[in-house]
């Protein structure tokens, strides 16, 4: 049996980082969202949201369309 601390150590750091988790949570409630809506929902700055979305896209967890 694993301890709670061992379970925490095994969390996926890519997903469970607070900013990325908030983005994924916001996106789970809808089919798609634009940058402005995600910024408003997550409270992240433009730069931070952009960096976090890029990391999620590199991992194949989100897809982005730039218009």
PDB file of N, CA, C and O in Angstrom, chain B, residues numbered from 101:
ATOM      1  N   UNK B 101       0.848  -1.178   0.000  1.00  0.00           N
ATOM      2  CA  UNK B 101       0.000   0.000   0.000  1.00  0.00           C
ATOM      3  C   UNK B 101       0.896   1.246   0.000  1.00  0.00           C
ATOM      4  O   UNK B 101       1.877   1.326   0.740  1.00  0.00           O
ATOM      5  N   UNK B 102       0.534   2.205  -0.845  1.00  0.00           N
ATOM      6  CA  UNK B 102       1.346   3.419  -0.928  1.00  0.00           C
ATOM      7  C   UNK B 102       0.816   4.485   0.016  1.00  0.00           C
ATOM      8  O   UNK B 102      -0.379   4.554   0.305  1.00  0.00           O
ATOM      9  N   UNK B 103       1.727   5.305   0.481  1.00  0.00           N
ATOM     10  CA  UNK B 103       1.333   6.405   1.366  1.00  0.00           C
ATOM     11  C   UNK B 103       0.813   7.569   0.512  1.00  0.00           C
ATOM     12  O   UNK B 103       1.081   7.624  -0.689  1.00  0.00           O
ATOM     13  N   UNK B 104       0.078   8.491   1.121  1.00  0.00           N
ATOM     14  CA  UNK B 104      -0.406   9.662   0.376  1.00  0.00           C
ATOM     15  C   UNK B 104       0.735  10.464  -0.255  1.00  0.00           C
ATOM     16  O   UNK B 104       0.575  11.026  -1.339  1.00  0.00           O
ATOM     17  N   UNK B 105       1.884  10.516   0.420  1.00  0.00           N
ATOM     18  CA  UNK B 105       3.014  11.271  -0.123  1.00  0.00           C
ATOM     19  C   UNK B 105       3.579  10.588  -1.363  1.00  0.00           C
ATOM     20  O   UNK B 105       3.988  11.260  -2.309  1.00  0.00           O
ATOM     21  N   UNK B 106       3.603   9.267  -1.364  1.00  0.00           N
ATOM     22  CA  UNK B 106       4.060   8.530  -2.544  1.00  0.00           C
ATOM     23  C   UNK B 106       3.094   8.745  -3.699  1.00  0.00           C
ATOM     24  O   UNK B 106       3.518   8.884  -4.847  1.00  0.00           O
ATOM     25  N   UNK B 107       1.809   8.773  -3.406  1.00  0.00           N
ATOM     26  CA  UNK B 107       0.825   9.018  -4.446  1.00  0.00           C
ATOM     27  C   UNK B 107       0.983  10.417  -5.025  1.00  0.00           C
ATOM     28  O   UNK B 107       0.877  10.594  -6.238  1.00  0.00           O
ATOM     29  N   UNK B 108       1.232  11.402  -4.190  1.00  0.00           N
ATOM     30  CA  UNK B 108       1.461  12.762  -4.678  1.00  0.00           C
ATOM     31  C   UNK B 108       2.699  12.836  -5.553  1.00  0.00           C
ATOM     32  O   UNK B 108       2.710  13.551  -6.555  1.00  0.00           O
ATOM     33  N   UNK B 109       3.726  12.114  -5.191  1.00  0.00           N
ATOM     34  CA  UNK B 109       4.961  12.118  -5.964  1.00  0.00           C
ATOM     35  C   UNK B 109       4.754  11.516  -7.350  1.00  0.00           C
ATOM     36  O   UNK B 109       5.513  11.810  -8.273  1.00  0.00           O
ATOM     37  N   UNK B 110       3.741  10.683  -7.498  1.00  0.00           N
ATOM     38  CA  UNK B 110       3.487  10.031  -8.778  1.00  0.00           C
ATOM     39  C   UNK B 110       2.524  10.797  -9.678  1.00  0.00           C
ATOM     40  O   UNK B 110       2.213  10.331 -10.774  1.00  0.00           O
ATOM     41  N   UNK B 111       2.046  11.962  -9.240  1.00  0.00           N
ATOM     42  CA  UNK B 111       1.160  12.756 -10.080  1.00  0.00           C
ATOM     43  C   UNK B 111       1.902  13.213 -11.328  1.00  0.00           C
ATOM     44  O   UNK B 111       3.108  13.458 -11.292  1.00  0.00           O
ATOM     45  N   UNK B 112       1.184  13.322 -12.410  1.00  0.00           N
ATOM     46  CA  UNK B 112       1.758  13.802 -13.667  1.00  0.00           C
ATOM     47  C   UNK B 112       2.025  15.295 -13.536  1.00  0.00           C
ATOM     48  O   UNK B 112       1.086  16.090 -13.513  1.00  0.00           O
ATOM     49  N   UNK B 113       3.271  15.678 -13.451  1.00  0.00           N
ATOM     50  CA  UNK B 113       3.641  17.081 -13.231  1.00  0.00           C
ATOM     51  C   UNK B 113       3.174  17.978 -14.381  1.00  0.00           C
ATOM     52  O   UNK B 113       2.885  19.156 -14.172  1.00  0.00           O
ATOM     53  N   UNK B 114       3.102  17.423 -15.587  1.00  0.00           N
ATOM     54  CA  UNK B 114       2.645  18.211 -16.724  1.00  0.00           C
ATOM     55  C   UNK B 114       1.203  18.654 -16.518  1.00  0.00           C
ATOM     56  O   UNK B 114       0.863  19.808 -16.777  1.00  0.00           O
ATOM     57  N   UNK B 115       0.365  17.753 -16.061  1.00  0.00           N
ATOM     58  CA  UNK B 115      -1.059  18.039 -15.910  1.00  0.00           C
ATOM     59  C   UNK B 115      -1.381  18.704 -14.582  1.00  0.00           C
ATOM     60  O   UNK B 115      -2.246  19.579 -14.531  1.00  0.00           O
ATOM     61  N   UNK B 116      -0.720  18.320 -13.524  1.00  0.00           N
ATOM     62  CA  UNK B 116      -1.116  18.773 -12.197  1.00  0.00           C
ATOM     63  C   UNK B 116      -0.453  20.077 -11.748  1.00  0.00           C
ATOM     64  O   UNK B 116      -0.668  20.508 -10.615  1.00  0.00           O
ATOM     65  N   UNK B 117       0.335  20.705 -12.592  1.00  0.00           N
ATOM     66  CA  UNK B 117       0.833  22.046 -12.291  1.00  0.00           C
ATOM     67  C   UNK B 117      -0.401  22.951 -12.301  1.00  0.00           C
ATOM     68  O   UNK B 117      -1.207  22.856 -13.228  1.00  0.00           O
ATOM     69  N   UNK B 118      -0.579  23.824 -11.305  1.00  0.00           N
ATOM     70  CA  UNK B 118      -1.841  24.561 -11.167  1.00  0.00           C
ATOM     71  C   UNK B 118      -2.321  25.312 -12.402  1.00  0.00           C
ATOM     72  O   UNK B 118      -3.509  25.251 -12.718  1.00  0.00           O
ATOM     73  N   UNK B 119      -1.454  26.010 -13.104  1.00  0.00           N
ATOM     74  CA  UNK B 119      -1.896  26.771 -14.273  1.00  0.00           C
ATOM     75  C   UNK B 119      -2.398  25.831 -15.364  1.00  0.00           C
ATOM     76  O   UNK B 119      -3.451  26.073 -15.954  1.00  0.00           O
ATOM     77  N   UNK B 120      -1.660  24.771 -15.636  1.00  0.00           N
ATOM     78  CA  UNK B 120      -2.075  23.826 -16.682  1.00  0.00           C
ATOM     79  C   UNK B 120      -3.326  23.060 -16.277  1.00  0.00           C
ATOM     80  O   UNK B 120      -4.175  22.771 -17.120  1.00  0.00           O
ATOM     81  N   UNK B 121      -3.447  22.731 -15.006  1.00  0.00           N
ATOM     82  CA  UNK B 121      -4.647  22.047 -14.535  1.00  0.00           C
ATOM     83  C   UNK B 121      -5.866  22.946 -14.692  1.00  0.00           C
ATOM     84  O   UNK B 121      -6.940  22.467 -15.057  1.00  0.00           O
ATOM     85  N   UNK B 122      -5.722  24.236 -14.425  1.00  0.00           N
ATOM     86  CA  UNK B 122      -6.859  25.149 -14.591  1.00  0.00           C
ATOM     87  C   UNK B 122      -7.242  25.287 -16.060  1.00  0.00           C
ATOM     88  O   UNK B 122      -8.426  25.399 -16.378  1.00  0.00           O
ATOM     89  N   UNK B 123      -6.265  25.280 -16.956  1.00  0.00           N
ATOM     90  CA  UNK B 123      -6.564  25.338 -18.393  1.00  0.00           C
ATOM     91  C   UNK B 123      -7.318  24.083 -18.820  1.00  0.00           C
ATOM     92  O   UNK B 123      -8.344  24.176 -19.494  1.00  0.00           O
ATOM     93  N   UNK B 124      -6.821  22.920 -18.435  1.00  0.00           N
ATOM     94  CA  UNK B 124      -7.469  21.666 -18.813  1.00  0.00           C
ATOM     95  C   UNK B 124      -8.863  21.551 -18.203  1.00  0.00           C
ATOM     96  O   UNK B 124      -9.777  21.021 -18.834  1.00  0.00           O
ATOM     97  N   UNK B 125      -9.024  22.040 -16.993  1.00  0.00           N
ATOM     98  CA  UNK B 125     -10.339  22.022 -16.352  1.00  0.00           C
ATOM     99  C   UNK B 125     -11.312  22.914 -17.118  1.00  0.00           C
ATOM    100  O   UNK B 125     -12.451  22.522 -17.370  1.00  0.00           O
ATOM    101  N   UNK B 126     -10.865  24.106 -17.486  1.00  0.00           N
ATOM    102  CA  UNK B 126     -11.719  25.020 -18.255  1.00  0.00           C
ATOM    103  C   UNK B 126     -12.094  24.398 -19.597  1.00  0.00           C
ATOM    104  O   UNK B 126     -13.245  24.485 -20.024  1.00  0.00           O
ATOM    105  N   UNK B 127     -11.130  23.776 -20.256  1.00  0.00           N
ATOM    106  CA  UNK B 127     -11.411  23.182 -21.570  1.00  0.00           C
ATOM    107  C   UNK B 127     -12.285  21.939 -21.477  1.00  0.00           C
ATOM    108  O   UNK B 127     -12.978  21.596 -22.434  1.00  0.00           O
ATOM    109  N   UNK B 128     -12.258  21.266 -20.340  1.00  0.00           N
ATOM    110  CA  UNK B 128     -13.074  20.058 -20.206  1.00  0.00           C
ATOM    111  C   UNK B 128     -14.566  20.384 -20.197  1.00  0.00           C
ATOM    112  O   UNK B 128     -15.398  19.513 -20.452  1.00  0.00           O
ATOM    113  N   UNK B 129     -14.899  21.635 -19.905  1.00  0.00           N
ATOM    114  CA  UNK B 129     -16.296  22.046 -19.841  1.00  0.00           C
ATOM    115  C   UNK B 129     -16.843  22.512 -21.188  1.00  0.00           C
ATOM    116  O   UNK B 129     -18.029  22.823 -21.298  1.00  0.00           O
ATOM    117  N   UNK B 130     -16.000  22.563 -22.204  1.00  0.00           N
ATOM    118  CA  UNK B 130     -16.452  23.038 -23.513  1.00  0.00           C
ATOM    119  C   UNK B 130     -15.678  22.325 -24.617  1.00  0.00           C
ATOM    120  O   UNK B 130     -14.662  21.677 -24.364  1.00  0.00           O
ATOM    121  N   UNK B 131     -16.164  22.453 -25.819  1.00  0.00           N
ATOM    122  CA  UNK B 131     -15.503  21.808 -26.954  1.00  0.00           C
ATOM    123  C   UNK B 131     -14.267  22.593 -27.396  1.00  0.00           C
ATOM    124  O   UNK B 131     -13.260  22.015 -27.807  1.00  0.00           O
ATOM    125  N   UNK B 132     -14.366  23.915 -27.301  1.00  0.00           N
ATOM    126  CA  UNK B 132     -13.227  24.770 -27.647  1.00  0.00           C
ATOM    127  C   UNK B 132     -13.400  26.109 -26.930  1.00  0.00           C
ATOM    128  O   UNK B 132     -14.482  26.433 -26.439  1.00  0.00           O
ATOM    129  N   UNK B 133     -12.321  26.870 -26.882  1.00  0.00           N
ATOM    130  CA  UNK B 133     -12.359  28.192 -26.242  1.00  0.00           C
ATOM    131  C   UNK B 133     -11.300  29.063 -26.892  1.00  0.00           C
ATOM    132  O   UNK B 133     -10.247  28.577 -27.304  1.00  0.00           O
ATOM    133  N   UNK B 134     -11.587  30.344 -26.978  1.00  0.00           N
ATOM    134  CA  UNK B 134     -10.578  31.242 -27.526  1.00  0.00           C
ATOM    135  C   UNK B 134      -9.653  31.718 -26.403  1.00  0.00           C
ATOM    136  O   UNK B 134      -9.923  31.522 -25.219  1.00  0.00           O
ATOM    137  N   UNK B 135      -8.566  32.342 -26.815  1.00  0.00           N
ATOM    138  CA  UNK B 135      -7.529  32.760 -25.878  1.00  0.00           C
ATOM    139  C   UNK B 135      -8.089  33.691 -24.805  1.00  0.00           C
ATOM    140  O   UNK B 135      -7.776  33.544 -23.624  1.00  0.00           O
ATOM    141  N   UNK B 136      -8.917  34.648 -25.221  1.00  0.00           N
ATOM    142  CA  UNK B 136      -9.469  35.619 -24.278  1.00  0.00           C
ATOM    143  C   UNK B 136     -10.340  34.940 -23.233  1.00  0.00           C
ATOM    144  O   UNK B 136     -10.265  35.272 -22.050  1.00  0.00           O
ATOM    145  N   UNK B 137     -11.161  33.997 -23.659  1.00  0.00           N
ATOM    146  CA  UNK B 137     -12.024  33.279 -22.707  1.00  0.00           C
ATOM    147  C   UNK B 137     -11.182  32.473 -21.724  1.00  0.00           C
ATOM    148  O   UNK B 137     -11.466  32.467 -20.526  1.00  0.00           O
ATOM    149  N   UNK B 138     -10.149  31.793 -22.220  1.00  0.00           N
ATOM    150  CA  UNK B 138      -9.277  31.028 -21.331  1.00  0.00           C
ATOM    151  C   UNK B 138      -8.548  31.935 -20.348  1.00  0.00           C
ATOM    152  O   UNK B 138      -8.399  31.597 -19.174  1.00  0.00           O
ATOM    153  N   UNK B 139      -8.098  33.085 -20.831  1.00  0.00           N
ATOM    154  CA  UNK B 139      -7.414  34.036 -19.943  1.00  0.00           C
ATOM    155  C   UNK B 139      -8.353  34.496 -18.836  1.00  0.00           C
ATOM    156  O   UNK B 139      -7.955  34.586 -17.675  1.00  0.00           O
ATOM    157  N   UNK B 140      -9.589  34.784 -19.193  1.00  0.00           N
ATOM    158  CA  UNK B 140     -10.578  35.238 -18.212  1.00  0.00           C
ATOM    159  C   UNK B 140     -10.916  34.116 -17.218  1.00  0.00           C
ATOM    160  O   UNK B 140     -11.007  34.361 -16.015  1.00  0.00           O
ATOM    161  N   UNK B 141     -11.101  32.895 -17.717  1.00  0.00           N
ATOM    162  CA  UNK B 141     -11.457  31.771 -16.848  1.00  0.00           C
ATOM    163  C   UNK B 141     -10.333  31.380 -15.893  1.00  0.00           C
ATOM    164  O   UNK B 141     -10.584  31.037 -14.737  1.00  0.00           O
ATOM    165  N   UNK B 142      -9.098  31.431 -16.376  1.00  0.00           N
ATOM    166  CA  UNK B 142      -7.975  30.960 -15.566  1.00  0.00           C
ATOM    167  C   UNK B 142      -7.324  32.060 -14.738  1.00  0.00           C
ATOM    168  O   UNK B 142      -6.674  31.770 -13.733  1.00  0.00           O
ATOM    169  N   UNK B 143      -7.486  33.314 -15.141  1.00  0.00           N
ATOM    170  CA  UNK B 143      -6.846  34.419 -14.432  1.00  0.00           C
ATOM    171  C   UNK B 143      -5.358  34.539 -14.735  1.00  0.00           C
ATOM    172  O   UNK B 143      -4.642  35.260 -14.040  1.00  0.00           O
ATOM    173  N   UNK B 144      -4.883  33.836 -15.767  1.00  0.00           N
ATOM    174  CA  UNK B 144      -3.467  33.884 -16.121  1.00  0.00           C
ATOM    175  C   UNK B 144      -3.173  35.095 -17.001  1.00  0.00           C
ATOM    176  O   UNK B 144      -4.059  35.605 -17.687  1.00  0.00           O
ATOM    177  N   UNK B 145      -1.929  35.548 -16.974  1.00  0.00           N
ATOM    178  CA  UNK B 145      -1.509  36.636 -17.866  1.00  0.00           C
ATOM    179  C   UNK B 145      -1.385  36.086 -19.284  1.00  0.00           C
ATOM    180  O   UNK B 145      -1.328  34.872 -19.478  1.00  0.00           O
ATOM    181  N   UNK B 146      -1.345  36.966 -20.263  1.00  0.00           N
ATOM    182  CA  UNK B 146      -1.204  36.543 -21.660  1.00  0.00           C
ATOM    183  C   UNK B 146       0.019  35.656 -21.849  1.00  0.00           C
ATOM    184  O   UNK B 146      -0.062  34.590 -22.459  1.00  0.00           O
ATOM    185  N   UNK B 147       1.158  36.108 -21.317  1.00  0.00           N
ATOM    186  CA  UNK B 147       2.407  35.370 -21.506  1.00  0.00           C
ATOM    187  C   UNK B 147       2.378  34.005 -20.841  1.00  0.00           C
ATOM    188  O   UNK B 147       2.806  33.016 -21.435  1.00  0.00           O
ATOM    189  N   UNK B 148       1.878  33.942 -19.618  1.00  0.00           N
ATOM    190  CA  UNK B 148       1.831  32.679 -18.903  1.00  0.00           C
ATOM    191  C   UNK B 148       0.865  31.713 -19.584  1.00  0.00           C
ATOM    192  O   UNK B 148       1.179  30.534 -19.743  1.00  0.00           O
ATOM    193  N   UNK B 149      -0.293  32.199 -19.981  1.00  0.00           N
ATOM    194  CA  UNK B 149      -1.261  31.341 -20.674  1.00  0.00           C
ATOM    195  C   UNK B 149      -0.661  30.797 -21.962  1.00  0.00           C
ATOM    196  O   UNK B 149      -0.816  29.614 -22.267  1.00  0.00           O
ATOM    197  N   UNK B 150       0.012  31.636 -22.709  1.00  0.00           N
ATOM    198  CA  UNK B 150       0.633  31.215 -23.962  1.00  0.00           C
ATOM    199  C   UNK B 150       1.677  30.121 -23.732  1.00  0.00           C
ATOM    200  O   UNK B 150       1.699  29.119 -24.447  1.00  0.00           O
ATOM    201  N   UNK B 151       2.531  30.313 -22.741  1.00  0.00           N
ATOM    202  CA  UNK B 151       3.575  29.321 -22.427  1.00  0.00           C
ATOM    203  C   UNK B 151       2.946  27.997 -21.997  1.00  0.00           C
ATOM    204  O   UNK B 151       3.361  26.930 -22.450  1.00  0.00           O
ATOM    205  N   UNK B 152       1.947  28.072 -21.126  1.00  0.00           N
ATOM    206  CA  UNK B 152       1.324  26.850 -20.619  1.00  0.00           C
ATOM    207  C   UNK B 152       0.571  26.110 -21.729  1.00  0.00           C
ATOM    208  O   UNK B 152       0.604  24.880 -21.782  1.00  0.00           O
ATOM    209  N   UNK B 153      -0.105  26.845 -22.611  1.00  0.00           N
ATOM    210  CA  UNK B 153      -0.788  26.212 -23.740  1.00  0.00           C
ATOM    211  C   UNK B 153       0.212  25.530 -24.673  1.00  0.00           C
ATOM    212  O   UNK B 153      -0.055  24.445 -25.188  1.00  0.00           O
ATOM    213  N   UNK B 154       1.350  26.160 -24.887  1.00  0.00           N
ATOM    214  CA  UNK B 154       2.380  25.560 -25.738  1.00  0.00           C
ATOM    215  C   UNK B 154       2.874  24.239 -25.155  1.00  0.00           C
ATOM    216  O   UNK B 154       3.069  23.270 -25.888  1.00  0.00           O
ATOM    217  N   UNK B 155       3.078  24.199 -23.844  1.00  0.00           N
ATOM    218  CA  UNK B 155       3.522  22.962 -23.196  1.00  0.00           C
ATOM    219  C   UNK B 155       2.467  21.872 -23.329  1.00  0.00           C
ATOM    220  O   UNK B 155       2.796  20.712 -23.575  1.00  0.00           O
ATOM    221  N   UNK B 156       1.202  22.241 -23.167  1.00  0.00           N
ATOM    222  CA  UNK B 156       0.123  21.259 -23.305  1.00  0.00           C
ATOM    223  C   UNK B 156      -0.004  20.782 -24.752  1.00  0.00           C
ATOM    224  O   UNK B 156      -0.298  19.612 -24.999  1.00  0.00           O
ATOM    225  N   UNK B 157       0.215  21.680 -25.699  1.00  0.00           N
ATOM    226  CA  UNK B 157       0.154  21.295 -27.112  1.00  0.00           C
ATOM    227  C   UNK B 157       1.308  20.355 -27.463  1.00  0.00           C
ATOM    228  O   UNK B 157       1.103  19.366 -28.166  1.00  0.00           O
ATOM    229  N   UNK B 158       2.514  20.651 -26.985  1.00  0.00           N
ATOM    230  CA  UNK B 158       3.668  19.781 -27.233  1.00  0.00           C
ATOM    231  C   UNK B 158       3.425  18.367 -26.713  1.00  0.00           C
ATOM    232  O   UNK B 158       3.894  17.393 -27.302  1.00  0.00           O
ATOM    233  N   UNK B 159       2.693  18.259 -25.611  1.00  0.00           N
ATOM    234  CA  UNK B 159       2.397  16.958 -25.010  1.00  0.00           C
ATOM    235  C   UNK B 159       1.205  16.279 -25.690  1.00  0.00           C
ATOM    236  O   UNK B 159       0.879  15.136 -25.370  1.00  0.00           O
ATOM    237  N   UNK B 160       0.560  16.971 -26.620  1.00  0.00           N
ATOM    238  CA  UNK B 160      -0.575  16.392 -27.325  1.00  0.00           C
ATOM    239  C   UNK B 160      -1.875  16.431 -26.529  1.00  0.00           C
ATOM    240  O   UNK B 160      -2.818  15.707 -26.847  1.00  0.00           O
ATOM    241  N   UNK B 161      -1.930  17.270 -25.501  1.00  0.00           N
ATOM    242  CA  UNK B 161      -3.126  17.330 -24.665  1.00  0.00           C
ATOM    243  C   UNK B 161      -4.147  18.366 -25.162  1.00  0.00           C
ATOM    244  O   UNK B 161      -5.334  18.263 -24.850  1.00  0.00           O
ATOM    245  N   UNK B 162      -3.697  19.345 -25.922  1.00  0.00           N
ATOM    246  CA  UNK B 162      -4.601  20.331 -26.526  1.00  0.00           C
ATOM    247  C   UNK B 162      -4.148  20.573 -27.951  1.00  0.00           C
ATOM    248  O   UNK B 162      -3.002  20.307 -28.313  1.00  0.00           O
ATOM    249  N   UNK B 163      -5.058  21.077 -28.740  1.00  0.00           N
ATOM    250  CA  UNK B 163      -4.734  21.517 -30.095  1.00  0.00           C
ATOM    251  C   UNK B 163      -5.050  22.992 -30.188  1.00  0.00           C
ATOM    252  O   UNK B 163      -6.006  23.471 -29.578  1.00  0.00           O
ATOM    253  N   UNK B 164      -4.245  23.715 -30.955  1.00  0.00           N
ATOM    254  CA  UNK B 164      -4.470  25.157 -31.093  1.00  0.00           C
ATOM    255  C   UNK B 164      -4.603  25.520 -32.558  1.00  0.00           C
ATOM    256  O   UNK B 164      -3.946  24.950 -33.429  1.00  0.00           O
ATOM    257  N   UNK B 165      -5.463  26.475 -32.801  1.00  0.00           N
ATOM    258  CA  UNK B 165      -5.606  27.086 -34.124  1.00  0.00           C
ATOM    259  C   UNK B 165      -5.340  28.569 -33.964  1.00  0.00           C
ATOM    260  O   UNK B 165      -6.015  29.249 -33.190  1.00  0.00           O
ATOM    261  N   UNK B 166      -4.365  29.066 -34.689  1.00  0.00           N
ATOM    262  CA  UNK B 166      -4.051  30.498 -34.602  1.00  0.00           C
ATOM    263  C   UNK B 166      -4.691  31.182 -35.798  1.00  0.00           C
ATOM    264  O   UNK B 166      -4.497  30.779 -36.945  1.00  0.00           O
ATOM    265  N   UNK B 167      -5.466  32.237 -35.501  1.00  0.00           N
ATOM    266  CA  UNK B 167      -6.161  32.955 -36.574  1.00  0.00           C
ATOM    267  C   UNK B 167      -5.772  34.403 -36.571  1.00  0.00           C
ATOM    268  O   UNK B 167      -6.253  35.173 -37.402  1.00  0.00           O
TER     269      UNK B 167
END
